[in-house]
Amino acid sequence: MRRLQRFMPACLTSLAVFSLSWHGLHAQEKKDLTFEQIFKGAKTALAKPLPAIINWADENSYLEMRMDSSSRRSQAWKIDARTGKATIYTAPVEGPAVAMRNKDIFYLAPGKPEVRLTNDTLVEKNPTLSPNGKYVAFTRNNDLYSVEITSGKETRYTTDGSDVVYNGWASWVYYEEILGRPSRYRAFWWSPDSKQIAYMHFNDTKVPIFPIYSETGQHGYLENTRYPKAGDHNPEVKLGMVPVTGGNTVWADFNEKDDQYFGTPYWSPDAKSLWIQWMPRDQNNLKIYSIDPQTGNKKEVYDEKQKTWIDWFEDLPFLEKNKGFIIKSDKTGWAHLYWYNTDGSLKKQLTSGNWTVNDLVQIDEKNQVVYFTARKEASTRFDLYKVSIKNGTVTRLTFGDYYHSIKLSPGGKYFITTYSNLSTPTRMALLDNNGKLIRELGDSKGPEFDQYNLAIPVMHYYKTRDGLELPMTITKPLHMQEGKKYPVLISIYGGPNAGTVYDSWKPTLTPQWWAQEGVIQVVIDNRASGQLGKMGMNYIHRKLGIHEIEDYMDAATWLRAQPWVDDTKIAMTGGSFGGYMTCMALTYGADVFNYGMANFSVTDWQLYDSHYTERYMDTPADNPEGYKITAVMTHADKYKGLLRIVHGTMDDNVHMQNSIQLIDKLENLGKHFEFMLYPGERHGWGGIKSVHSTNEANRFIYTNLLNKPFPQLFMQK
C-alpha cells in the first residue's frame, strides 16, 4: 500500500445549473440526462475529444494521432509547434527489443527474424535489455542470469535462489512499498556502460508466512506469502554488483542482519559508482551512499533526519560534468528542490516557501533552469514553473485559475498544457518556455453542453477543531426544493499525501445521476492529504487515522448544520484506506455519521505490512497505545447506524483478516451490519464482480439514503 488503492471516484459537486433561453415569449428549459446517456453511453454531445497528442517528436514538433477518413485507421501526424503545420509522421526504425513467448525470451530486431534466447522448462521473468543492446538480464527460479544476444551464451550470476532466497526478484514488501508495483518485482539494474549489473539479494527465512485460502475446486488450496506485518521480521537484504561476464559478486559494505531498508539505487552517469538509498527501520533517517563497485566500500553523500518519517526519493537526477545532483525534500515541512555537490555538500536551495513542489520535470543545464510542477497558487491546483539555477528566480509558466497537466518538450522550448477547473471543461493549449501562448489546441466542451442541466462541483473550505482550513467539494442535487433536506454521500480515500480534492473538471457522468436523484455528493481532504504539505502530514505520526477521522467529523458536522442537509442520512464510502476511514466513521465518529460502505478495509494497523505501517506508526512494541486507539475494534462499542463491509477473499494486500476481525467484534457486541465477500478477488476487482459490487452499492444508497425502490434499470444488461 505505497498508497492504498482508491475505490470510489471523487464525486462531482453541485449547483443546479438552470437557464432560460428567450425567443420572443418562449422559454426553453434545459434537459436532464437520461439513464441511458449516463450509464449506457447514449449520445449527449456534452463533450468532444481533445487532440490525441501522444508525445513530442522533437524540440519543435509534437505527435498527434488523427483518424484517416478514407481508411478509417488512426495515423500519426507530426505537428509543427509554432505554425501548426501537419505532415504524416514516418516513425524511425525502432531499436531492438525483447519479448516473452510463453515461458521463454525472444530478441526482436528491426527487419530480422526473431531470435529465441532461452529454452527452459522454468519461467524467465523481467527480461531487460542492456543499454548497449548486447545482453538481456532476467531472473529464473529466483536466480539472476543474462544471455548474450549474438552467441546465445547464458551466464548465471547466482546459485542460491530458493523459495525464501531471491536474487534480482523483490520480496513482497519491497515490491509493494519500496520499489513499487511498476517494477513487477524486478530488483536488478544495468550500469550505463552495460559492464555490470547491480541487484538486491533477499532472504525471507524469518519473514512470517500469511496463508490465503482459495475455495476453488473440491479441496481448495492455500496461497502462502512471506508478508511482514507491523513489528515482524523483515527480509534480510544485500546489495551486490557483478560483472556482466560473470564472476564473484561484490557486496556493498552493509550488514544484512541489521534492521534496515534499501531504496531504489541509481548508477552514476560514468558507471563508476552506485548510489543507494538507506534507512533504519524507524524510517526517520535517509542516507545516500556512493558504493565502489570494485570493492563494495561505501561513502556517505547525503544525510537527512526528521522527527516523523522520510519518504524515499523517486529519482536522483545527476547534473552533467560532475556538477552534483538535485533532490526534492520536505524536511522543512514543505517539499522543495535542493542542489547538492557530488561530495554531499549543499550547493543551493532552489525553491522555498509554504507550498509544495510536486515533480521535477526537466533540468536545462544549458540555460541554467529547472522546470517543475507545484501546488503554489492554490493547494488544489498544479502549475508549471521554472527556477533559475543562477539566481533562484521562480517563474510561473501556466496561467489562470486552472489545474494544469503538462507535456514539456525534450529541451524545454515548449509545453502543452491540458487544463480545467471545477466549472470549466478541459481545454488544451501550447505555450513557450516563457509562458507565452502559441496556440489553443482544443476544447472538450461539446456543442450540446449548454442544453443540459448539470450539477457542477463547488469548492468549499471547512475549519477543523484546532483551526486548520481544508478543502472539500460539494455537489448539490439538481432541482432542489426549498425547505427539503437531502442525504449526503461522502467519498473518501484519506491516506497520507493522497488527497482527492482538486480544482479540475470531472468528466464522469455517474454523479449527475445521483444529483438528479437528490443526493448531496461530497469529497473531503484531511490535514494529511497533501494540501498542507509535510507539515500537515506530521500531525498523524504515531496515531494514523485519528486526526483524519476527526477532520472528516468536523466537515460533516458543518454539513449537518446546513438547512438543506438531512442529518439522519450522512453516509461515507471508500476502499482500502478509505474503507478504514469509513469503518472509523461508523465507530469513532458514530455520533456524526449514520451509514457507511467500507471496501477492502484495514481495521487494525497491526494487520498491515511493516514498511507502510511503521513509517507512520512505529512498531507495535514502540507505540502500543497508538495501535490501540487507531484500531476500529477499539471503538466498536460506539457503533450505530449501518455499515456495509465488503472484501475479496484472496486480497493479498489488505488481508480479509481485517474485515473478519471487525465482523467478529461486531457480532460479539450484538451489532447489526451487512457483509459481502467476493470469492477469489484481490485488492479490488473488475469484470462481473465489479458490476455486482456497483449495483449492490447503488442498492444501499437507494434503500438507506433515498428510501426508494432500487430501479430495475440498473439490472438490465
GITA-V484505 format. One record per residue. N is the residue number from 1. SS is DSSP state (A for helix, B for strand, O for the rest). OMEGA is omega in radians with two decimals (* if undefined). D_LAST is the distance of its C-alpha to the last C-alpha in whole Angstrom. Layout:
# GITA-V484505
N_SS_OMEGA_D_LAST / N_SS_OMEGA_D_LAST
This chain:
# GITA-V484505
1_O_3.05_34 / 2_O_2.83_36 / 3_O_-3.09_34 / 4_O_-3.05_32 / 5_O_3.11_28 / 6_O_-3.11_26 / 7_O_-3.05_23 / 8_O_3.02_22 / 9_O_3.12_23 / 10_O_-3.11_25 / 11_O_2.97_25 / 12_O_-3.09_26 / 13_O_-2.88_28 / 14_B_3.01_30 / 15_O_3.02_32 / 16_B_-3.11_30 / 17_O_-3.07_31 / 18_O_3.10_32 / 19_O_3.12_35 / 20_O_3.07_37 / 21_B_-3.02_37 / 22_B_2.97_40 / 23_B_-3.00_42 / 24_O_-3.12_45 / 25_O_-3.03_44 / 26_B_3.06_40 / 27_B_-3.13_37 / 28_B_3.10_34 / 29_O_3.01_31 / 30_O_-3.10_29 / 31_B_2.93_25 / 32_O_3.03_23 / 33_O_3.12_19 / 34_O_3.07_16 / 35_A_-3.11_13 / 36_A_3.12_12 / 37_A_-3.08_15 / 38_A_-2.99_14 / 39_A_-3.04_11 / 40_O_3.08_9 / 41_O_3.08_13 / 42_O_-3.01_14 / 43_O_3.04_18 / 44_O_-3.00_20 / 45_O_3.02_23 / 46_O_-3.04_24 / 47_B_3.00_25 / 48_O_-3.04_26 / 49_O_2.98_27 / 50_O_3.07_30 / 51_O_-3.12_32 / 52_B_-3.11_31 / 53_B_-3.03_34 / 54_B_-3.12_34 / 55_B_3.01_38 / 56_B_3.07_41 / 57_B_3.11_43 / 58_B_-3.05_47 / 59_O_-3.03_48 / 60_O_-3.12_48 / 61_B_3.13_45 / 62_B_-3.09_41 / 63_B_3.12_39 / 64_B_3.07_36 / 65_B_3.12_33 / 66_B_3.13_33 / 67_B_3.07_31 / 68_B_-3.03_33 / 69_O_-3.11_33 / 70_O_-3.11_34 / 71_O_-3.07_33 / 72_O_3.05_29 / 73_B_-3.13_30 / 74_B_-3.09_31 / 75_B_3.09_34 / 76_B_3.07_36 / 77_B_3.08_39 / 78_B_-3.03_42 / 79_B_3.07_43 / 80_B_-3.04_46 / 81_O_-3.04_46 / 82_O_-3.00_49 / 83_O_-3.07_48 / 84_O_3.13_44 / 85_O_-3.07_46 / 86_B_3.03_43 / 87_B_3.12_44 / 88_B_-3.06_42 / 89_O_3.03_42 / 90_O_-3.05_43 / 91_O_3.04_42 / 92_O_3.13_45 / 93_O_-3.12_45 / 94_O_3.11_43 / 95_O_-3.13_45 / 96_O_3.14_45 / 97_B_3.06_42 / 98_B_-3.12_41 / 99_B_3.08_38 / 100_B_2.99_37 / 101_B_-2.99_36 / 102_O_-3.09_35 / 103_O_-3.00_38 / 104_B_-3.07_41 / 105_B_3.09_42 / 106_B_3.12_42 / 107_B_-3.11_44 / 108_B_3.11_43 / 109_O_-3.09_46 / 110_O_3.06_45 / 111_O_-3.12_47 / 112_O_3.09_47 / 113_O_3.10_46 / 114_O_-3.08_44 / 115_B_3.09_46 / 116_B_-3.08_45 / 117_O_3.13_47 / 118_O_3.13_46 / 119_O_-3.00_46 / 120_O_3.10_45 / 121_O_3.12_44 / 122_O_-3.09_43 / 123_O_2.98_40 / 124_B_-3.08_41 / 125_B_3.06_39 / 126_B_3.08_40 / 127_B_-3.04_42 / 128_B_-3.11_43 / 129_B_3.09_46 / 130_O_-3.13_49 / 131_O_3.14_50 / 132_O_3.07_53 / 133_O_-3.06_50 / 134_O_-3.06_52 / 135_B_2.98_51 / 136_B_3.07_47 / 137_B_-3.13_47 / 138_B_3.02_45 / 139_B_3.09_44 / 140_B_3.12_44 / 141_O_3.07_45 / 142_O_2.95_45 / 143_B_-3.07_48 / 144_B_-3.12_49 / 145_B_2.82_50 / 146_B_3.06_50 / 147_B_3.09_51 / 148_B_-2.98_53 / 149_O_-3.05_51 / 150_O_-3.07_54 / 151_O_-3.05_56 / 152_O_-3.12_53 / 153_O_-3.13_55 / 154_B_3.11_53 / 155_B_3.10_54 / 156_B_-3.06_54 / 157_O_-3.09_54 / 158_O_-3.09_54 / 159_O_-3.04_54 / 160_O_3.12_53 / 161_O_-3.11_49 / 162_O_3.12_48 / 163_O_3.10_45 / 164_O_3.12_47 / 165_B_-3.07_49 / 166_B_3.08_47 / 167_B_-3.13_48 / 168_O_3.10_46 / 169_B_-2.93_43 / 170_O_2.90_42 / 171_O_-2.98_42 / 172_A_-3.04_39 / 173_A_3.06_40 / 174_A_3.09_42 / 175_A_-3.04_38 / 176_A_-2.92_36 / 177_A_-3.00_39 / 178_O_3.14_42 / 179_O_3.05_41 / 180_O_-3.10_37 / 181_A_3.09_34 / 182_A_3.11_34 / 183_A_-3.08_38 / 184_O_3.13_36 / 185_O_-3.14_38 / 186_B_-3.14_41 / 187_O_3.01_44 / 188_B_-3.01_47 / 189_B_3.08_48 / 190_B_2.97_50 / 191_O_-3.10_53 / 192_O_3.14_53 / 193_O_3.09_56 / 194_O_-3.10_54 / 195_O_-3.09_57 / 196_B_3.02_56 / 197_B_2.99_53 / 198_B_3.13_52 / 199_B_3.05_50 / 200_B_3.10_49 / 201_B_-3.08_50 / 202_B_3.03_48 / 203_B_-3.07_50 / 204_O_-3.04_47 / 205_O_-3.06_50 / 206_O_3.14_50 / 207_O_-3.11_46 / 208_O_3.07_45 / 209_B_2.98_42 / 210_B_-3.13_39 / 211_B_3.06_37 / 212_B_-3.05_33 / 213_B_2.99_32 / 214_B_-3.11_29 / 215_O_-3.01_28 / 216_O_3.04_27 / 217_O_-3.07_29 / 218_O_-3.02_32 / 219_O_-3.08_34 / 220_O_3.09_32 / 221_B_3.08_34 / 222_B_3.00_35 / 223_B_-3.06_35 / 224_B_3.13_38 / 225_B_3.00_38 / 226_B_-2.97_41 / 227_O_3.13_40 / 228_O_3.05_43 / 229_B_-3.07_42 / 230_O_3.11_44 / 231_O_-3.12_48 / 232_O_2.98_47 / 233_O_3.03_49 / 234_O_3.03_48 / 235_O_2.98_48 / 236_B_-2.98_51 / 237_B_2.99_51 / 238_B_3.08_54 / 239_B_-3.10_54 / 240_B_3.07_55 / 241_B_-3.04_56 / 242_B_3.09_57 / 243_B_-3.12_58 / 244_O_-3.13_56 / 245_O_3.13_59 / 246_O_-3.10_59 / 247_O_-3.07_61 / 248_O_3.01_61 / 249_O_3.00_59 / 250_B_-3.10_60 / 251_B_3.07_59 / 252_O_-2.98_59 / 253_O_3.04_61 / 254_O_3.07_59 / 255_O_-3.06_59 / 256_O_-3.14_56 / 257_O_3.14_57 / 258_O_3.10_57 / 259_O_-2.93_54 / 260_B_3.04_53 / 261_B_3.00_50 / 262_B_3.08_50 / 263_O_3.14_47 / 264_O_3.09_47 / 265_O_3.11_50 / 266_B_3.03_51 / 267_B_3.00_53 / 268_O_-3.09_56 / 269_O_-3.14_56 / 270_O_3.11_59 / 271_O_-3.12_58 / 272_O_3.11_61 / 273_O_3.06_59 / 274_B_-3.11_56 / 275_B_-3.07_55 / 276_B_3.05_53 / 277_B_-3.09_52 / 278_B_3.00_53 / 279_B_2.93_52 / 280_B_-3.11_54 / 281_O_3.13_51 / 282_O_3.10_52 / 283_O_3.12_50 / 284_O_3.13_53 / 285_B_3.13_55 / 286_B_3.07_53 / 287_B_2.95_56 / 288_B_3.10_56 / 289_B_2.98_58 / 290_B_-3.07_59 / 291_B_3.03_60 / 292_O_-3.07_62 / 293_O_3.11_61 / 294_O_-3.06_64 / 295_O_-3.05_65 / 296_O_3.14_62 / 297_O_-3.10_64 / 298_B_3.09_62 / 299_B_-3.13_63 / 300_B_3.12_62 / 301_B_3.14_61 / 302_B_-3.12_58 / 303_B_3.12_58 / 304_B_3.10_56 / 305_B_3.02_56 / 306_O_-3.12_54 / 307_O_-3.12_55 / 308_O_3.12_51 / 309_O_3.11_49 / 310_O_3.07_49 / 311_O_3.10_46 / 312_O_2.99_46 / 313_O_3.13_47 / 314_O_3.10_44 / 315_O_3.11_46 / 316_O_-3.06_50 / 317_B_3.10_51 / 318_B_3.02_55 / 319_O_-3.13_57 / 320_A_3.04_59 / 321_A_3.03_62 / 322_A_-3.10_62 / 323_O_3.05_62 / 324_O_-3.10_60 / 325_B_-3.13_56 / 326_B_3.10_54 / 327_B_2.99_52 / 328_B_-3.12_49 / 329_B_3.08_51 / 330_O_-3.06_50 / 331_O_3.10_53 / 332_O_-3.02_54 / 333_O_3.09_51 / 334_O_-3.09_49 / 335_O_3.14_48 / 336_B_-3.07_51 / 337_B_-3.13_52 / 338_B_3.10_55 / 339_B_3.14_58 / 340_B_2.96_59 / 341_O_-3.10_62 / 342_O_3.09_62 / 343_O_3.10_64 / 344_O_3.11_62 / 345_O_-3.11_64 / 346_B_3.08_62 / 347_B_-3.07_63 / 348_B_2.93_61 / 349_B_-3.00_58 / 350_O_3.12_56 / 351_O_3.13_54 / 352_O_3.09_55 / 353_O_-3.13_54 / 354_O_3.08_51 / 355_O_-2.94_48 / 356_B_2.92_46 / 357_B_-3.14_46 / 358_B_-3.11_43 / 359_B_2.91_43 / 360_B_-3.01_46 / 361_B_-3.06_45 / 362_B_3.04_48 / 363_B_3.09_52 / 364_B_-3.07_54 / 365_O_-3.13_57 / 366_O_-3.12_59 / 367_O_3.03_58 / 368_O_3.07_58 / 369_B_3.06_55 / 370_B_3.09_52 / 371_B_3.14_49 / 372_B_3.00_46 / 373_B_-3.08_43 / 374_B_3.04_44 / 375_B_-3.00_43 / 376_O_-3.11_46 / 377_O_3.09_46 / 378_O_-3.08_43 / 379_O_-3.14_42 / 380_O_-3.10_38 / 381_O_3.06_39 / 382_O_3.07_40 / 383_B_3.04_42 / 384_B_3.13_44 / 385_B_2.90_48 / 386_B_3.09_51 / 387_B_3.11_54 / 388_B_3.07_57 / 389_O_-3.09_59 / 390_O_-3.00_62 / 391_O_3.07_62 / 392_O_3.12_59 / 393_O_3.12_58 / 394_B_-3.12_54 / 395_B_3.04_53 / 396_B_-3.10_49 / 397_O_3.08_48 / 398_O_-2.91_45 / 399_O_2.94_45 / 400_O_3.10_44 / 401_O_-3.07_42 / 402_O_2.97_39 / 403_B_-3.04_37 / 404_B_2.98_38 / 405_B_-2.83_36 / 406_B_2.86_39 / 407_B_-3.11_39 / 408_B_3.12_43 / 409_O_-3.00_45 / 410_O_3.14_47 / 411_O_3.10_50 / 412_O_-3.10_49 / 413_O_-3.13_50 / 414_B_2.93_47 / 415_B_3.06_44 / 416_B_3.09_40 / 417_B_2.96_39 / 418_B_-2.92_35 / 419_B_3.13_36 / 420_B_2.86_34 / 421_B_-3.03_34 / 422_O_-3.09_32 / 423_O_-3.10_33 / 424_B_3.08_33 / 425_B_-2.98_30 / 426_B_3.08_31 / 427_B_-3.14_34 / 428_B_-3.12_36 / 429_B_3.09_40 / 430_B_3.14_42 / 431_B_3.05_46 / 432_B_-3.03_49 / 433_O_2.96_50 / 434_O_-3.13_52 / 435_O_3.12_49 / 436_O_3.12_50 / 437_B_3.07_47 / 438_B_3.13_47 / 439_B_2.89_44 / 440_B_-3.05_41 / 441_B_-3.12_38 / 442_B_3.11_35 / 443_B_-3.08_33 / 444_O_3.14_29 / 445_B_-3.05_30 / 446_O_-3.07_28 / 447_O_3.14_29 / 448_O_-3.10_27 / 449_A_-3.06_28 / 450_A_-3.13_30 / 451_A_-3.06_28 / 452_B_2.93_26 / 453_O_3.14_27 / 454_O_3.04_26 / 455_B_-3.06_27 / 456_O_-3.14_29 / 457_O_3.06_30 / 458_B_3.10_34 / 459_B_3.08_36 / 460_B_3.10_38 / 461_B_3.12_41 / 462_B_3.12_42 / 463_B_3.09_45 / 464_O_-3.11_45 / 465_O_3.10_47 / 466_O_2.93_50 / 467_O_3.08_50 / 468_O_3.12_47 / 469_B_-3.04_45 / 470_B_-3.05_41 / 471_B_2.91_38 / 472_B_3.04_35 / 473_B_-3.13_33 / 474_B_3.06_32 / 475_B_3.13_29 / 476_O_3.11_30 / 477_O_2.97_27 / 478_O_3.06_27 / 479_O_3.12_29 / 480_O_3.12_31 / 481_O_-3.13_34 / 482_O_3.11_37 / 483_O_3.14_38 / 484_O_3.12_34 / 485_O_-3.01_34 / 486_B_3.10_30 / 487_B_-3.11_29 / 488_B_3.03_29 / 489_B_-3.11_26 / 490_B_3.08_28 / 491_B_-2.95_26 / 492_O_2.76_29 / 493_O_2.91_30 / 494_O_-3.09_34 / 495_O_-3.12_35 / 496_O_3.09_39 / 497_O_-3.12_39 / 498_O_-3.09_35 / 499_O_-3.14_34 / 500_O_-3.14_31 / 501_O_3.13_33 / 502_O_3.14_34 / 503_O_-3.11_35 / 504_O_-3.10_32 / 505_O_3.12_29 / 506_O_-3.01_26 / 507_O_-3.11_23 / 508_O_-3.05_20 / 509_O_-3.08_19 / 510_A_3.12_17 / 511_A_3.12_20 / 512_A_3.10_21 / 513_A_-3.10_18 / 514_A_3.06_20 / 515_A_3.10_23 / 516_A_-3.10_22 / 517_A_3.07_21 / 518_O_3.10_25 / 519_B_2.99_25 / 520_B_-3.09_28 / 521_B_-3.00_27 / 522_B_2.99_29 / 523_B_-3.04_30 / 524_B_2.96_33 / 525_O_3.08_36 / 526_O_-3.04_39 / 527_O_-3.10_42 / 528_O_-3.03_41 / 529_O_-3.04_38 / 530_O_3.13_40 / 531_O_-3.13_41 / 532_O_3.10_45 / 533_A_3.11_45 / 534_A_3.08_47 / 535_A_3.12_49 / 536_A_-3.13_46 / 537_A_-3.08_45 / 538_A_3.12_48 / 539_A_-2.94_48 / 540_A_-3.06_45 / 541_O_3.09_47 / 542_O_3.04_48 / 543_O_-3.08_46 / 544_O_3.10_42 / 545_O_-3.05_40 / 546_A_3.10_42 / 547_A_-3.08_43 / 548_A_-3.12_39 / 549_A_3.09_38 / 550_A_3.04_41 / 551_A_3.12_40 / 552_A_3.08_37 / 553_A_3.14_39 / 554_A_3.10_41 / 555_A_-3.13_38 / 556_A_3.09_37 / 557_A_3.06_40 / 558_A_3.13_40 / 559_A_-3.11_37 / 560_A_-3.10_38 / 561_O_-3.11_41 / 562_O_-3.05_39 / 563_O_-3.11_39 / 564_O_-3.11_36 / 565_B_3.01_34 / 566_B_-3.02_34 / 567_B_3.03_35 / 568_B_-3.08_34 / 569_B_3.07_30 / 570_B_-3.05_31 / 571_B_3.06_28 / 572_B_3.04_28 / 573_B_3.11_25 / 574_B_3.14_26 / 575_B_3.12_26 / 576_O_3.05_29 / 577_A_3.08_32 / 578_A_3.03_30 / 579_A_3.06_29 / 580_A_3.11_32 / 581_A_3.14_33 / 582_A_3.08_31 / 583_A_3.10_32 / 584_A_-3.14_36 / 585_A_-3.09_35 / 586_O_3.09_34 / 587_O_3.12_37 / 588_O_-3.08_40 / 589_O_-3.02_38 / 590_O_3.10_38 / 591_O_-3.10_40 / 592_O_-3.05_38 / 593_O_-3.08_34 / 594_O_-3.05_32 / 595_B_3.11_29 / 596_B_2.99_27 / 597_B_-3.04_24 / 598_B_-3.04_26 / 599_B_-3.13_25 / 600_O_-2.94_27 / 601_O_2.79_30 / 602_O_3.07_33 / 603_O_3.12_35 / 604_O_-3.06_39 / 605_A_3.02_40 / 606_A_-3.07_42 / 607_A_-3.13_39 / 608_O_-2.96_38 / 609_B_-2.99_40 / 610_A_-2.98_43 / 611_A_3.14_43 / 612_A_-3.02_41 / 613_A_-3.05_42 / 614_A_3.04_46 / 615_A_-3.08_45 / 616_A_-2.94_45 / 617_A_-2.89_46 / 618_O_-3.07_49 / 619_O_3.06_49 / 620_O_3.12_49 / 621_O_-3.13_53 / 622_O_-2.97_53 / 623_O_-3.08_51 / 624_A_-3.12_51 / 625_A_3.11_50 / 626_A_3.11_48 / 627_A_-3.13_46 / 628_A_-3.03_46 / 629_A_3.14_45 / 630_A_3.11_42 / 631_O_3.14_41 / 632_A_-3.06_38 / 633_A_3.12_40 / 634_A_-3.05_43 / 635_A_-3.04_41 / 636_A_-3.13_39 / 637_A_3.11_42 / 638_A_-3.02_41 / 639_O_2.97_37 / 640_O_-3.02_36 / 641_O_-3.12_33 / 642_B_3.11_30 / 643_B_3.04_28 / 644_B_-3.08_25 / 645_B_-3.08_26 / 646_B_3.13_23 / 647_B_2.99_25 / 648_B_-3.02_24 / 649_O_-3.10_26 / 650_O_3.07_28 / 651_O_-3.10_28 / 652_O_3.11_31 / 653_O_2.99_32 / 654_O_-3.01_32 / 655_O_3.11_32 / 656_O_3.02_30 / 657_A_3.14_34 / 658_A_-3.13_34 / 659_A_-3.13_31 / 660_A_3.13_33 / 661_A_3.07_36 / 662_A_3.12_35 / 663_A_3.13_33 / 664_A_-3.13_37 / 665_A_-3.12_38 / 666_A_3.10_36 / 667_A_-3.13_36 / 668_A_3.10_40 / 669_O_3.13_41 / 670_O_-3.09_39 / 671_O_3.08_36 / 672_O_3.12_32 / 673_O_3.06_29 / 674_B_-3.14_26 / 675_B_3.06_25 / 676_B_3.06_22 / 677_B_3.13_23 / 678_B_-3.05_21 / 679_O_3.06_22 / 680_O_-3.07_24 / 681_O_-3.09_22 / 682_O_-3.08_25 / 683_O_-2.98_26 / 684_O_-3.07_22 / 685_O_3.10_19 / 686_O_3.06_16 / 687_A_-3.07_13 / 688_A_-3.13_11 / 689_A_3.12_14 / 690_A_3.10_14 / 691_A_3.14_10 / 692_A_-3.11_12 / 693_A_3.13_15 / 694_A_3.13_14 / 695_A_3.12_12 / 696_A_3.06_15 / 697_A_3.10_17 / 698_A_3.12_16 / 699_A_3.12_16 / 700_A_-3.13_20 / 701_A_-3.14_21 / 702_A_-3.06_20 / 703_A_-2.95_22 / 704_A_-3.11_25 / 705_A_-3.05_25 / 706_A_-3.08_24 / 707_O_3.12_24 / 708_O_3.01_22 / 709_O_3.11_19 / 710_O_-3.08_16 / 711_O_3.12_13 / 712_A_3.07_11 / 713_A_-3.11_9 / 714_A_-3.07_8 / 715_A_-3.13_6 / 716_O_-3.14_4 / 717_O_*_0
